[in-house]
Amino acid sequence: MESDVLRELYEKYHQKAYLYVLSLCRDKETAEDIVSEGFEKAFLTVEGCPEGFFWWLLR
């Protein structure tokens, strides 16, 4: 996947994903770790820019 697409996805969804995970675990460092790992795995496995990327990421 191109770096521009990755950057756009990260900028668009990072804050939303972080706040969602933070609401579940109630720990800032843990939430940041989970979201970072989630994006890392997503960028290694996702092809293109799937519709519903945010919900795909949270799975």
CHARMM-style PDB file with segment names, atoms N, HN, CA, C and O in Angstrom:
ATOM      1  N   MET     1       0.859  -1.173   0.000  1.00  0.00      PROA
ATOM      2  CA  MET     1       0.000   0.000   0.000  1.00  0.00      PROA
ATOM      3  C   MET     1       0.905   1.235   0.000  1.00  0.00      PROA
ATOM      4  O   MET     1       1.967   1.232   0.621  1.00  0.00      PROA
ATOM      5  N   GLU     2       0.485   2.267  -0.686  1.00  0.00      PROA
ATOM      6  HN  GLU     2      -0.378   2.270  -1.191  1.00  0.00      PROA
ATOM      7  CA  GLU     2       1.289   3.475  -0.793  1.00  0.00      PROA
ATOM      8  C   GLU     2       1.323   4.222   0.527  1.00  0.00      PROA
ATOM      9  O   GLU     2       0.365   4.190   1.300  1.00  0.00      PROA
ATOM     10  N   SER     3       2.452   4.901   0.777  1.00  0.00      PROA
ATOM     11  HN  SER     3       3.229   4.927   0.148  1.00  0.00      PROA
ATOM     12  CA  SER     3       2.620   5.599   2.052  1.00  0.00      PROA
ATOM     13  C   SER     3       1.625   6.748   2.220  1.00  0.00      PROA
ATOM     14  O   SER     3       1.238   7.058   3.347  1.00  0.00      PROA
ATOM     15  N   ASP     4       1.203   7.385   1.127  1.00  0.00      PROA
ATOM     16  HN  ASP     4       1.517   7.133   0.211  1.00  0.00      PROA
ATOM     17  CA  ASP     4       0.214   8.463   1.229  1.00  0.00      PROA
ATOM     18  C   ASP     4      -1.124   7.934   1.738  1.00  0.00      PROA
ATOM     19  O   ASP     4      -1.787   8.578   2.551  1.00  0.00      PROA
ATOM     20  N   VAL     5      -1.510   6.768   1.259  1.00  0.00      PROA
ATOM     21  HN  VAL     5      -0.971   6.244   0.599  1.00  0.00      PROA
ATOM     22  CA  VAL     5      -2.762   6.153   1.694  1.00  0.00      PROA
ATOM     23  C   VAL     5      -2.651   5.764   3.164  1.00  0.00      PROA
ATOM     24  O   VAL     5      -3.585   5.981   3.937  1.00  0.00      PROA
ATOM     25  N   LEU     6      -1.522   5.193   3.550  1.00  0.00      PROA
ATOM     26  HN  LEU     6      -0.764   5.016   2.923  1.00  0.00      PROA
ATOM     27  CA  LEU     6      -1.313   4.820   4.949  1.00  0.00      PROA
ATOM     28  C   LEU     6      -1.388   6.026   5.862  1.00  0.00      PROA
ATOM     29  O   LEU     6      -2.028   5.986   6.912  1.00  0.00      PROA
ATOM     30  N   ARG     7      -0.738   7.083   5.461  1.00  0.00      PROA
ATOM     31  HN  ARG     7      -0.218   7.116   4.608  1.00  0.00      PROA
ATOM     32  CA  ARG     7      -0.736   8.316   6.262  1.00  0.00      PROA
ATOM     33  C   ARG     7      -2.155   8.866   6.396  1.00  0.00      PROA
ATOM     34  O   ARG     7      -2.567   9.290   7.476  1.00  0.00      PROA
ATOM     35  N   GLU     8      -2.886   8.855   5.304  1.00  0.00      PROA
ATOM     36  HN  GLU     8      -2.551   8.511   4.427  1.00  0.00      PROA
ATOM     37  CA  GLU     8      -4.256   9.363   5.320  1.00  0.00      PROA
ATOM     38  C   GLU     8      -5.149   8.533   6.246  1.00  0.00      PROA
ATOM     39  O   GLU     8      -5.935   9.083   7.018  1.00  0.00      PROA
ATOM     40  N   LEU     9      -5.022   7.220   6.165  1.00  0.00      PROA
ATOM     41  HN  LEU     9      -4.383   6.774   5.538  1.00  0.00      PROA
ATOM     42  CA  LEU     9      -5.805   6.345   7.040  1.00  0.00      PROA
ATOM     43  C   LEU     9      -5.444   6.566   8.505  1.00  0.00      PROA
ATOM     44  O   LEU     9      -6.318   6.625   9.369  1.00  0.00      PROA
ATOM     45  N   TYR    10      -4.158   6.685   8.769  1.00  0.00      PROA
ATOM     46  HN  TYR    10      -3.448   6.637   8.067  1.00  0.00      PROA
ATOM     47  CA  TYR    10      -3.707   6.905  10.148  1.00  0.00      PROA
ATOM     48  C   TYR    10      -4.241   8.224  10.690  1.00  0.00      PROA
ATOM     49  O   TYR    10      -4.791   8.271  11.790  1.00  0.00      PROA
ATOM     50  N   GLU    11      -4.080   9.287   9.922  1.00  0.00      PROA
ATOM     51  HN  GLU    11      -3.633   9.249   9.028  1.00  0.00      PROA
ATOM     52  CA  GLU    11      -4.540  10.604  10.367  1.00  0.00      PROA
ATOM     53  C   GLU    11      -6.055  10.647  10.540  1.00  0.00      PROA
ATOM     54  O   GLU    11      -6.561  11.317  11.441  1.00  0.00      PROA
ATOM     55  N   LYS    12      -6.768   9.947   9.692  1.00  0.00      PROA
ATOM     56  HN  LYS    12      -6.357   9.403   8.960  1.00  0.00      PROA
ATOM     57  CA  LYS    12      -8.225   9.976   9.748  1.00  0.00      PROA
ATOM     58  C   LYS    12      -8.782   9.168  10.920  1.00  0.00      PROA
ATOM     59  O   LYS    12      -9.773   9.570  11.528  1.00  0.00      PROA
ATOM     60  N   TYR    13      -8.156   8.035  11.244  1.00  0.00      PROA
ATOM     61  HN  TYR    13      -7.351   7.708  10.750  1.00  0.00      PROA
ATOM     62  CA  TYR    13      -8.753   7.112  12.195  1.00  0.00      PROA
ATOM     63  C   TYR    13      -8.011   6.936  13.515  1.00  0.00      PROA
ATOM     64  O   TYR    13      -8.559   6.333  14.437  1.00  0.00      PROA
ATOM     65  N   HSD    14      -6.805   7.432  13.638  1.00  0.00      PROA
ATOM     66  HN  HSD    14      -6.359   7.921  12.888  1.00  0.00      PROA
ATOM     67  CA  HSD    14      -6.036   7.193  14.860  1.00  0.00      PROA
ATOM     68  C   HSD    14      -6.746   7.720  16.104  1.00  0.00      PROA
ATOM     69  O   HSD    14      -6.894   6.984  17.079  1.00  0.00      PROA
ATOM     70  N   GLN    15      -7.177   8.946  16.092  1.00  0.00      PROA
ATOM     71  HN  GLN    15      -7.056   9.543  15.299  1.00  0.00      PROA
ATOM     72  CA  GLN    15      -7.809   9.547  17.269  1.00  0.00      PROA
ATOM     73  C   GLN    15      -9.099   8.810  17.651  1.00  0.00      PROA
ATOM     74  O   GLN    15      -9.342   8.556  18.830  1.00  0.00      PROA
ATOM     75  N   LYS    16      -9.916   8.472  16.666  1.00  0.00      PROA
ATOM     76  HN  LYS    16      -9.719   8.678  15.708  1.00  0.00      PROA
ATOM     77  CA  LYS    16     -11.165   7.750  16.939  1.00  0.00      PROA
ATOM     78  C   LYS    16     -10.878   6.376  17.533  1.00  0.00      PROA
ATOM     79  O   LYS    16     -11.529   5.960  18.491  1.00  0.00      PROA
ATOM     80  N   ALA    17      -9.907   5.678  16.966  1.00  0.00      PROA
ATOM     81  HN  ALA    17      -9.378   6.015  16.188  1.00  0.00      PROA
ATOM     82  CA  ALA    17      -9.557   4.351  17.467  1.00  0.00      PROA
ATOM     83  C   ALA    17      -8.994   4.448  18.882  1.00  0.00      PROA
ATOM     84  O   ALA    17      -9.331   3.642  19.749  1.00  0.00      PROA
ATOM     85  N   TYR    18      -8.141   5.433  19.104  1.00  0.00      PROA
ATOM     86  HN  TYR    18      -7.868   6.087  18.400  1.00  0.00      PROA
ATOM     87  CA  TYR    18      -7.549   5.625  20.431  1.00  0.00      PROA
ATOM     88  C   TYR    18      -8.634   5.892  21.476  1.00  0.00      PROA
ATOM     89  O   TYR    18      -8.626   5.279  22.543  1.00  0.00      PROA
ATOM     90  N   LEU    19      -9.553   6.785  21.183  1.00  0.00      PROA
ATOM     91  HN  LEU    19      -9.559   7.283  20.316  1.00  0.00      PROA
ATOM     92  CA  LEU    19     -10.606   7.102  22.145  1.00  0.00      PROA
ATOM     93  C   LEU    19     -11.504   5.900  22.413  1.00  0.00      PROA
ATOM     94  O   LEU    19     -11.938   5.685  23.544  1.00  0.00      PROA
ATOM     95  N   TYR    20     -11.781   5.126  21.382  1.00  0.00      PROA
ATOM     96  HN  TYR    20     -11.429   5.301  20.463  1.00  0.00      PROA
ATOM     97  CA  TYR    20     -12.599   3.927  21.566  1.00  0.00      PROA
ATOM     98  C   TYR    20     -11.885   2.931  22.482  1.00  0.00      PROA
ATOM     99  O   TYR    20     -12.474   2.430  23.440  1.00  0.00      PROA
ATOM    100  N   VAL    21     -10.628   2.651  22.188  1.00  0.00      PROA
ATOM    101  HN  VAL    21     -10.149   3.059  21.410  1.00  0.00      PROA
ATOM    102  CA  VAL    21      -9.873   1.689  22.996  1.00  0.00      PROA
ATOM    103  C   VAL    21      -9.685   2.220  24.415  1.00  0.00      PROA
ATOM    104  O   VAL    21      -9.773   1.457  25.377  1.00  0.00      PROA
ATOM    105  N   LEU    22      -9.429   3.503  24.552  1.00  0.00      PROA
ATOM    106  HN  LEU    22      -9.357   4.123  23.771  1.00  0.00      PROA
ATOM    107  CA  LEU    22      -9.287   4.103  25.879  1.00  0.00      PROA
ATOM    108  C   LEU    22     -10.569   3.939  26.688  1.00  0.00      PROA
ATOM    109  O   LEU    22     -10.511   3.703  27.895  1.00  0.00      PROA
ATOM    110  N   SER    23     -11.717   4.062  26.042  1.00  0.00      PROA
ATOM    111  HN  SER    23     -11.764   4.254  25.062  1.00  0.00      PROA
ATOM    112  CA  SER    23     -12.989   3.893  26.754  1.00  0.00      PROA
ATOM    113  C   SER    23     -13.163   2.464  27.256  1.00  0.00      PROA
ATOM    114  O   SER    23     -13.886   2.228  28.224  1.00  0.00      PROA
ATOM    115  N   LEU    24     -12.509   1.520  26.609  1.00  0.00      PROA
ATOM    116  HN  LEU    24     -11.921   1.711  25.823  1.00  0.00      PROA
ATOM    117  CA  LEU    24     -12.609   0.129  27.025  1.00  0.00      PROA
ATOM    118  C   LEU    24     -11.610  -0.235  28.121  1.00  0.00      PROA
ATOM    119  O   LEU    24     -11.955  -0.932  29.075  1.00  0.00      PROA
ATOM    120  N   CYS    25     -10.375   0.238  27.982  1.00  0.00      PROA
ATOM    121  HN  CYS    25     -10.095   0.804  27.206  1.00  0.00      PROA
ATOM    122  CA  CYS    25      -9.338  -0.206  28.920  1.00  0.00      PROA
ATOM    123  C   CYS    25      -9.024   0.814  30.019  1.00  0.00      PROA
ATOM    124  O   CYS    25      -8.448   0.454  31.045  1.00  0.00      PROA
ATOM    125  N   ARG    26      -9.394   2.072  29.817  1.00  0.00      PROA
ATOM    126  HN  ARG    26      -9.863   2.365  28.983  1.00  0.00      PROA
ATOM    127  CA  ARG    26      -9.211   3.127  30.822  1.00  0.00      PROA
ATOM    128  C   ARG    26      -7.755   3.364  31.227  1.00  0.00      PROA
ATOM    129  O   ARG    26      -7.484   3.815  32.340  1.00  0.00      PROA
ATOM    130  N   ASP    27      -6.822   3.060  30.324  1.00  0.00      PROA
ATOM    131  HN  ASP    27      -7.043   2.693  29.420  1.00  0.00      PROA
ATOM    132  CA  ASP    27      -5.404   3.301  30.593  1.00  0.00      PROA
ATOM    133  C   ASP    27      -4.767   3.865  29.323  1.00  0.00      PROA
ATOM    134  O   ASP    27      -4.768   3.215  28.278  1.00  0.00      PROA
ATOM    135  N   LYS    28      -4.224   5.080  29.424  1.00  0.00      PROA
ATOM    136  HN  LYS    28      -4.224   5.608  30.273  1.00  0.00      PROA
ATOM    137  CA  LYS    28      -3.709   5.777  28.239  1.00  0.00      PROA
ATOM    138  C   LYS    28      -2.589   5.015  27.547  1.00  0.00      PROA
ATOM    139  O   LYS    28      -2.603   4.878  26.324  1.00  0.00      PROA
ATOM    140  N   GLU    29      -1.626   4.520  28.305  1.00  0.00      PROA
ATOM    141  HN  GLU    29      -1.615   4.631  29.299  1.00  0.00      PROA
ATOM    142  CA  GLU    29      -0.490   3.822  27.699  1.00  0.00      PROA
ATOM    143  C   GLU    29      -0.930   2.523  27.023  1.00  0.00      PROA
ATOM    144  O   GLU    29      -0.477   2.202  25.925  1.00  0.00      PROA
ATOM    145  N   THR    30      -1.801   1.792  27.678  1.00  0.00      PROA
ATOM    146  HN  THR    30      -2.169   2.053  28.570  1.00  0.00      PROA
ATOM    147  CA  THR    30      -2.301   0.545  27.095  1.00  0.00      PROA
ATOM    148  C   THR    30      -3.087   0.827  25.823  1.00  0.00      PROA
ATOM    149  O   THR    30      -2.937   0.122  24.825  1.00  0.00      PROA
ATOM    150  N   ALA    31      -3.919   1.853  25.860  1.00  0.00      PROA
ATOM    151  HN  ALA    31      -4.040   2.426  26.670  1.00  0.00      PROA
ATOM    152  CA  ALA    31      -4.706   2.215  24.681  1.00  0.00      PROA
ATOM    153  C   ALA    31      -3.798   2.589  23.519  1.00  0.00      PROA
ATOM    154  O   ALA    31      -4.036   2.164  22.389  1.00  0.00      PROA
ATOM    155  N   GLU    32      -2.770   3.372  23.778  1.00  0.00      PROA
ATOM    156  HN  GLU    32      -2.577   3.717  24.696  1.00  0.00      PROA
ATOM    157  CA  GLU    32      -1.844   3.775  22.716  1.00  0.00      PROA
ATOM    158  C   GLU    32      -1.122   2.559  22.140  1.00  0.00      PROA
ATOM    159  O   GLU    32      -0.948   2.458  20.926  1.00  0.00      PROA
ATOM    160  N   ASP    33      -0.703   1.640  23.003  1.00  0.00      PROA
ATOM    161  HN  ASP    33      -0.844   1.722  23.989  1.00  0.00      PROA
ATOM    162  CA  ASP    33      -0.031   0.418  22.538  1.00  0.00      PROA
ATOM    163  C   ASP    33      -0.955  -0.412  21.658  1.00  0.00      PROA
ATOM    164  O   ASP    33      -0.553  -0.886  20.595  1.00  0.00      PROA
ATOM    165  N   ILE    34      -2.182  -0.583  22.099  1.00  0.00      PROA
ATOM    166  HN  ILE    34      -2.509  -0.198  22.962  1.00  0.00      PROA
ATOM    167  CA  ILE    34      -3.139  -1.399  21.340  1.00  0.00      PROA
ATOM    168  C   ILE    34      -3.407  -0.782  19.972  1.00  0.00      PROA
ATOM    169  O   ILE    34      -3.411  -1.485  18.962  1.00  0.00      PROA
ATOM    170  N   VAL    35      -3.629   0.526  19.938  1.00  0.00      PROA
ATOM    171  HN  VAL    35      -3.625   1.097  20.759  1.00  0.00      PROA
ATOM    172  CA  VAL    35      -3.923   1.196  18.671  1.00  0.00      PROA
ATOM    173  C   VAL    35      -2.705   1.154  17.749  1.00  0.00      PROA
ATOM    174  O   VAL    35      -2.845   0.913  16.550  1.00  0.00      PROA
ATOM    175  N   SER    36      -1.526   1.384  18.294  1.00  0.00      PROA
ATOM    176  HN  SER    36      -1.412   1.579  19.268  1.00  0.00      PROA
ATOM    177  CA  SER    36      -0.310   1.332  17.475  1.00  0.00      PROA
ATOM    178  C   SER    36      -0.109  -0.045  16.867  1.00  0.00      PROA
ATOM    179  O   SER    36       0.191  -0.171  15.680  1.00  0.00      PROA
ATOM    180  N   GLU    37      -0.275  -1.073  17.682  1.00  0.00      PROA
ATOM    181  HN  GLU    37      -0.519  -0.971  18.646  1.00  0.00      PROA
ATOM    182  CA  GLU    37      -0.128  -2.434  17.177  1.00  0.00      PROA
ATOM    183  C   GLU    37      -1.212  -2.761  16.148  1.00  0.00      PROA
ATOM    184  O   GLU    37      -0.954  -3.450  15.161  1.00  0.00      PROA
ATOM    185  N   GLY    38      -2.411  -2.268  16.385  1.00  0.00      PROA
ATOM    186  HN  GLY    38      -2.621  -1.709  17.187  1.00  0.00      PROA
ATOM    187  CA  GLY    38      -3.496  -2.496  15.440  1.00  0.00      PROA
ATOM    188  C   GLY    38      -3.214  -1.885  14.077  1.00  0.00      PROA
ATOM    189  O   GLY    38      -3.426  -2.518  13.043  1.00  0.00      PROA
ATOM    190  N   PHE    39      -2.732  -0.645  14.087  1.00  0.00      PROA
ATOM    191  HN  PHE    39      -2.560  -0.130  14.927  1.00  0.00      PROA
ATOM    192  CA  PHE    39      -2.393   0.001  12.819  1.00  0.00      PROA
ATOM    193  C   PHE    39      -1.227  -0.705  12.145  1.00  0.00      PROA
ATOM    194  O   PHE    39      -1.224  -0.866  10.925  1.00  0.00      PROA
ATOM    195  N   GLU    40      -0.243  -1.123  12.918  1.00  0.00      PROA
ATOM    196  HN  GLU    40      -0.246  -0.991  13.909  1.00  0.00      PROA
ATOM    197  CA  GLU    40       0.899  -1.817  12.330  1.00  0.00      PROA
ATOM    198  C   GLU    40       0.442  -3.097  11.627  1.00  0.00      PROA
ATOM    199  O   GLU    40       0.827  -3.355  10.487  1.00  0.00      PROA
ATOM    200  N   LYS    41      -0.369  -3.886  12.301  1.00  0.00      PROA
ATOM    201  HN  LYS    41      -0.682  -3.676  13.228  1.00  0.00      PROA
ATOM    202  CA  LYS    41      -0.872  -5.121  11.698  1.00  0.00      PROA
ATOM    203  C   LYS    41      -1.759  -4.830  10.494  1.00  0.00      PROA
ATOM    204  O   LYS    41      -1.694  -5.529   9.483  1.00  0.00      PROA
ATOM    205  N   ALA    42      -2.581  -3.800  10.607  1.00  0.00      PROA
ATOM    206  HN  ALA    42      -2.633  -3.232  11.428  1.00  0.00      PROA
ATOM    207  CA  ALA    42      -3.467  -3.440   9.495  1.00  0.00      PROA
ATOM    208  C   ALA    42      -2.661  -3.052   8.267  1.00  0.00      PROA
ATOM    209  O   ALA    42      -2.988  -3.470   7.156  1.00  0.00      PROA
ATOM    210  N   PHE    43      -1.625  -2.268   8.449  1.00  0.00      PROA
ATOM    211  HN  PHE    43      -1.359  -1.928   9.351  1.00  0.00      PROA
ATOM    212  CA  PHE    43      -0.834  -1.806   7.315  1.00  0.00      PROA
ATOM    213  C   PHE    43      -0.062  -2.944   6.666  1.00  0.00      PROA
ATOM    214  O   PHE    43       0.267  -2.879   5.482  1.00  0.00      PROA
ATOM    215  N   LEU    44       0.227  -3.985   7.436  1.00  0.00      PROA
ATOM    216  HN  LEU    44      -0.041  -4.038   8.398  1.00  0.00      PROA
ATOM    217  CA  LEU    44       0.930  -5.130   6.868  1.00  0.00      PROA
ATOM    218  C   LEU    44      -0.003  -6.073   6.119  1.00  0.00      PROA
ATOM    219  O   LEU    44       0.444  -6.825   5.253  1.00  0.00      PROA
ATOM    220  N   THR    45      -1.298  -6.043   6.442  1.00  0.00      PROA
ATOM    221  HN  THR    45      -1.662  -5.432   7.145  1.00  0.00      PROA
ATOM    222  CA  THR    45      -2.208  -7.030   5.858  1.00  0.00      PROA
ATOM    223  C   THR    45      -3.257  -6.460   4.922  1.00  0.00      PROA
ATOM    224  O   THR    45      -3.721  -7.165   4.025  1.00  0.00      PROA
ATOM    225  N   VAL    46      -3.643  -5.212   5.102  1.00  0.00      PROA
ATOM    226  HN  VAL    46      -3.266  -4.639   5.830  1.00  0.00      PROA
ATOM    227  CA  VAL    46      -4.727  -4.653   4.289  1.00  0.00      PROA
ATOM    228  C   VAL    46      -4.211  -4.325   2.889  1.00  0.00      PROA
ATOM    229  O   VAL    46      -3.077  -3.879   2.716  1.00  0.00      PROA
ATOM    230  N   GLU    47      -5.048  -4.551   1.919  1.00  0.00      PROA
ATOM    231  HN  GLU    47      -5.969  -4.914   2.060  1.00  0.00      PROA
ATOM    232  CA  GLU    47      -4.708  -4.212   0.539  1.00  0.00      PROA
ATOM    233  C   GLU    47      -5.674  -3.146   0.058  1.00  0.00      PROA
ATOM    234  O   GLU    47      -6.889  -3.289   0.194  1.00  0.00      PROA
ATOM    235  N   GLY    48      -5.132  -2.085  -0.500  1.00  0.00      PROA
ATOM    236  HN  GLY    48      -4.145  -1.969  -0.610  1.00  0.00      PROA
ATOM    237  CA  GLY    48      -5.964  -0.975  -0.938  1.00  0.00      PROA
ATOM    238  C   GLY    48      -6.515  -0.229   0.259  1.00  0.00      PROA
ATOM    239  O   GLY    48      -5.930  -0.244   1.341  1.00  0.00      PROA
ATOM    240  N   CYS    49      -7.614   0.405   0.060  1.00  0.00      PROA
ATOM    241  HN  CYS    49      -8.090   0.417  -0.820  1.00  0.00      PROA
ATOM    242  CA  CYS    49      -8.287   1.130   1.131  1.00  0.00      PROA
ATOM    243  C   CYS    49      -9.694   0.565   1.252  1.00  0.00      PROA
ATOM    244  O   CYS    49     -10.627   1.062   0.621  1.00  0.00      PROA
ATOM    245  N   PRO    50      -9.843  -0.479   2.066  1.00  0.00      PROA
ATOM    246  CA  PRO    50     -11.149  -1.141   2.116  1.00  0.00      PROA
ATOM    247  C   PRO    50     -12.239  -0.234   2.652  1.00  0.00      PROA
ATOM    248  O   PRO    50     -12.002   0.611   3.515  1.00  0.00      PROA
ATOM    249  N   GLU    51     -13.426  -0.423   2.127  1.00  0.00      PROA
ATOM    250  HN  GLU    51     -13.618  -1.109   1.426  1.00  0.00      PROA
ATOM    251  CA  GLU    51     -14.587   0.284   2.640  1.00  0.00      PROA
ATOM    252  C   GLU    51     -14.776  -0.152   4.084  1.00  0.00      PROA
ATOM    253  O   GLU    51     -14.663  -1.338   4.393  1.00  0.00      PROA
ATOM    254  N   GLY    52     -15.056   0.772   4.949  1.00  0.00      PROA
ATOM    255  HN  GLY    52     -15.148   1.735   4.698  1.00  0.00      PROA
ATOM    256  CA  GLY    52     -15.238   0.443   6.351  1.00  0.00      PROA
ATOM    257  C   GLY    52     -13.940   0.125   7.065  1.00  0.00      PROA
ATOM    258  O   GLY    52     -13.925  -0.707   7.972  1.00  0.00      PROA
ATOM    259  N   PHE    53     -12.839   0.775   6.671  1.00  0.00      PROA
ATOM    260  HN  PHE    53     -12.851   1.450   5.933  1.00  0.00      PROA
ATOM    261  CA  PHE    53     -11.529   0.499   7.259  1.00  0.00      PROA
ATOM    262  C   PHE    53     -11.553   0.628   8.773  1.00  0.00      PROA
ATOM    263  O   PHE    53     -10.958  -0.197   9.467  1.00  0.00      PROA
ATOM    264  N   PHE    54     -12.227   1.644   9.301  1.00  0.00      PROA
ATOM    265  HN  PHE    54     -12.710   2.314   8.738  1.00  0.00      PROA
ATOM    266  CA  PHE    54     -12.239   1.864  10.749  1.00  0.00      PROA
ATOM    267  C   PHE    54     -12.798   0.646  11.478  1.00  0.00      PROA
ATOM    268  O   PHE    54     -12.219   0.192  12.465  1.00  0.00      PROA
ATOM    269  N   TRP    55     -13.913   0.121  11.002  1.00  0.00      PROA
ATOM    270  HN  TRP    55     -14.384   0.490  10.200  1.00  0.00      PROA
ATOM    271  CA  TRP    55     -14.511  -1.042  11.662  1.00  0.00      PROA
ATOM    272  C   TRP    55     -13.671  -2.285  11.443  1.00  0.00      PROA
ATOM    273  O   TRP    55     -13.592  -3.148  12.317  1.00  0.00      PROA
ATOM    274  N   TRP    56     -13.048  -2.380  10.285  1.00  0.00      PROA
ATOM    275  HN  TRP    56     -13.113  -1.680   9.575  1.00  0.00      PROA
ATOM    276  CA  TRP    56     -12.134  -3.485  10.012  1.00  0.00      PROA
ATOM    277  C   TRP    56     -10.955  -3.424  10.989  1.00  0.00      PROA
ATOM    278  O   TRP    56     -10.521  -4.447  11.519  1.00  0.00      PROA
ATOM    279  N   LEU    57     -10.452  -2.224  11.216  1.00  0.00      PROA
ATOM    280  HN  LEU    57     -10.805  -1.393  10.786  1.00  0.00      PROA
ATOM    281  CA  LEU    57      -9.323  -2.035  12.134  1.00  0.00      PROA
ATOM    282  C   LEU    57      -9.690  -2.451  13.550  1.00  0.00      PROA
ATOM    283  O   LEU    57      -8.891  -3.098  14.227  1.00  0.00      PROA
ATOM    284  N   LEU    58     -10.863  -2.099  14.000  1.00  0.00      PROA
ATOM    285  HN  LEU    58     -11.512  -1.574  13.450  1.00  0.00      PROA
ATOM    286  CA  LEU    58     -11.253  -2.400  15.372  1.00  0.00      PROA
ATOM    287  C   LEU    58     -11.514  -3.882  15.614  1.00  0.00      PROA
ATOM    288  O   LEU    58     -11.503  -4.332  16.759  1.00  0.00      PROA
ATOM    289  N   ARG    59     -11.746  -4.639  14.554  1.00  0.00      PROA
ATOM    290  HN  ARG    59     -11.754  -4.273  13.623  1.00  0.00      PROA
ATOM    291  CA  ARG    59     -11.935  -6.079  14.731  1.00  0.00      PROA
ATOM    292  C   ARG    59     -10.641  -6.665  15.175  1.00  0.00      PROA
ATOM    293  OT1 ARG    59     -10.553  -7.874  15.391  1.00  0.00      PROA
TER     294      ARG     59
END
